[in-house]
Amino acid sequence: MPGPTGNGAVTRSTLRRQIADALRDEVLAGRLKPGQEFTVKEIAEQYGVSATPVREALVDLSAQGLLDADHHRGFRVHEYSPDDYRGMVEARGLVTDGMFRSLADGRADLVDGPRLAAALAGVRRRGEEAQRAATAGDLTVLIGYDLRYWRELSALFGNPYLSDFLHRLRVQSWVCTVQHLRRLSDLRGTLWSGHTELVDALARRDAEAARGCVAAYNAHSLALIERLTGG
């Protein structure tokens, strides 16, 4: 009989992750809209699985701030406000500012030599794809590459807690903004596309230039969302 780490537990854990990822993608794609309600049973039937991994996945997404749990009605997609977005941008800025300060002070746990060069090259490729998607106005592709870009970039600093926290903030930021961005019929030239400039600054270990890139990004994003929301 398998113990707690047997194949059954591994399969359920994998299924839980897959369902959580699929539902997160549904929210980011705008197919699950802010305030939309659903039950564990509905999601289980949609994916043809049992209720247990679905319930666990929904609890995980609730813990990440993407869903709200209602004991009587199931779950609903969390509704973020423009003020929420301002708070997210401020929090993101504090995290990245700390990362770049540690780089300037020589405290950043960056890998030197060929390993760093290879890692930066990988981040740059993600940035190039994100940049192309932003220029083309392809929001779905942009979100996917942008999340990978920032996850890999923050991992260069060697602190998985920082990387996980920043990733969560970035997912929440996209969930907050996607509902407004998808109202625009043409996003070409509207979205920030400075991904490669930031990588180049980090490759030079130019903390001030990196901070300038992020400050420009945050200002651009805030101005865009405030314009779309009338905030």
Summary of the structure (lengths in Angstrom):
residues: 231
radius of gyration: 19.2
end to end distance: 58.9
largest distance: 60.2
contacts: 667
relative contact order: 0.12
helix: 69%
strand: 4%
